[in-house]
Amino acid sequence: MSAHYSISVFEMLKIGIGPSSSHTLGPWRAIQRFVQELPGDSEIQRLRVELFGSLGLTGKGHGTDMAVQLALLGQDPESIDTNRIGALLETLKPHGEIHLPHARVCRFTPQQDIIFRADSALPGHANALRCHAELALGEVFTRTYYSVGGGFVVADDDTHTSASGPSLPYPCSRATDLLEHCRSNALSIADMVRANERAWRDDAAIDAQLAQLWQVMLSAMHQGCYRQGELPGGLHVVRRAAAMNQQLLGEADSRAAANSPQQWLQSLRRAHQDFGTTLRGLSMFALAVNEENASFGRIVTAPTNGAAGVIPAVLMHLLCSQAAADDTRLIENFLLVAGEIGTHFKKGATISAAAGGCQAEIGVSSAMAAAALTEAMGGSVAQALVAAEIAMEHHLGMTCDPVAGLVQIPCIERNAMGAIKAVNAAHLALARAPDEARVSLDEVIRTLADTARDMHSKYKETSQGGLAVNIAVNHTEC
C-alpha cells in the first residue's frame, strides 16, 4: 500500500447520530451525495432506494430507512436537532413527495420507495445502496454506493487510488513507518500526527475540531448518565448508566451535576477511587455513550457508532485519575493518537462489522484507546504500538451478531469490555520492554484482515448467527 494514502484523524472521528455509522451515517452521506449528483436540468418524477446485503438484513433495526428520509429532507447528521427526528419523519407521511434542490418536487413514499433486499448482495461491499431517480422522459438515473464502515462512502464509479489525499510530512502505510518517523525526528505520536494534520488545516482549526469532538463525547456520556427508561426498538433493554452514576456519586452530588457536564466531571474526580469504583466508572462511561447511540443521540464515530463508547470512556477514565487541571492538551493528544491508530486499521484491514465482524469495530476502538492511553501515561511510541496490538489481539475473531438487528445486545456491553481491555493493554505495555513483544501491530492488522475474509458471512452484522438466533425475540415488537 502506498505511503501516500492519507487519512485525517477527523475522518476516523466524525460527529453523527446513532445507531450505526455503517447503516445510518454512511447511507445518510450516500443519499446526500446522490441528491447532489442528480441531473440539474432534468425533471425528477420519483425516487427509489434499494438496500442490499447487511443494509437489507439489519437496516430497519439500525435506522437506515430513517437516515435515507432525513437526508432527503435536507438534514445533516452533524447539526440535526435529535429531539425533532420523529416530527421530521412525520412530515413525509401525508404528502408522498419530497422537495429537492432547484425547486424540484418528486414522488417519494418511504414505505414503497425504500426497498430492503434482504436476500440479495452486491459484489462491492456488504453494505450497498442503489439509488434510482425516474426522469420525465422515462429514463432512470441510477447510482450505487457502498457504506464501507465508519461513515465512509464510496461509489461504483469512484476513481479512488492509494495515492489519494495530500502529501504528508510523515506518511505512514504501516505502524513501522510511524515508529521510524517518531524515532528519527524525536517526536511523540501526537506531535507527528499534528504535523500531518497541518496538510489539511491550521493549528487553530485542528484545536477547534478536537475541542468539538470532546464536547460531543462528554455530552453523550453526561446525558447517558442522566437518562432513564427503556431503549427504543422493542427489546425492552433498560438503560443502566444513570443508576450506576447515582450509585457512584451519591444522590446529592449526582443531582447537583445533572445540568453541567463540567461539574459532573469534577464530581467524578472527587469520588473515592478504588479498583471497584474505577472499573464501574469506566464501564458506566462506555454504556452511557452507547445507550445514547442506541437512542439516535449525537455521538462521535470512534471509529464507528457501534464502538463509539470505548474511546470517550478511556479518555474520561484518564481525566478522572488526574488532578484537576487544564486538560486541553491531554485531551487533544489523546484524540490525535487514537485517530492515527485507527487510520492504520482502515488502510490495512477494515473498520466495518459487515465486512469483518465486531473485531473490526470494538477491537479497533480498543486498540486506538490503548495506544492513546499509553502515550498519555508517559509510555514510549513503541509501547503505545504494543498496547494497540495487545488490545486488538484479544478481540480477534469477535463476531457481529446484533439481536433483532438493533445496536443494543451485545453491542452496548461490548463497549464496556473494549474499554476495560484498552486500559489493561496499556498497563501491560507499560510494564514490559517493547523489544520483547513477539507480535507487532502490523502483524495483528494483517491478521484482522485475514480473519475478516475467513469469517462466515452470517457473523458479519446480518443477525443470522450467534446471539441473534439464540435469544428469543418477539419480532412483532421490534
Salt bridges, closest charged atoms under 4 A:
GLU37 OE2 - ARG33 NE 2.82
GLU37 OE1 - ARG143 NE 3.90
GLU50 OE2 - ARG117 NH2 2.77
GLU50 OE1 - HIS132 NE2 2.61
ASP76 OD1 - ARG29 NH1 2.63
GLU78 OE2 - ARG29 NH2 3.59
GLU90 OE2 - LYS93 NZ 3.01
ASP113 OD1 - ARG46 NH2 2.58
GLU134 OE2 - ARG48 NE 3.39
ASP157 OD2 - ARG143 NE 3.99
ASP158 OD1 - ARG33 NH2 2.45
ASP177 OD1 - ARG174 NH2 3.61
GLU197 OE1 - ARG201 NH1 2.69
ASP203 OD1 - ARG194 NH1 3.00
ASP203 OD2 - ARG198 NE 3.14
ASP207 OD1 - ARG194 NH2 2.85
GLU230 OE1 - HIS236 ND1 3.03
GLU251 OE2 - ARG255 NH1 3.44
ASP274 OD2 - HIS272 NE2 3.45
GLU292 OE1 - ARG227 NH1 2.80
GLU292 OE2 - ARG239 NH1 3.14
ASP327 OD1 - ARG269 NH2 2.85
GLU332 OE1 - ARG194 NH2 3.35
GLU332 OE1 - ARG329 NH1 2.77
GLU340 OE2 - HIS344 NE2 2.86
ASP401 OD1 - ARG414 NH2 3.36
GLU413 OE2 - ARG240 NH1 3.00
ASP450 OD1 - ARG453 NH2 2.35
GLU461 OE2 - HIS23 ND1 3.41
GLU461 OE2 - HIS62 NE2 3.10
GLU477 OE1 - HIS236 NE2 2.71
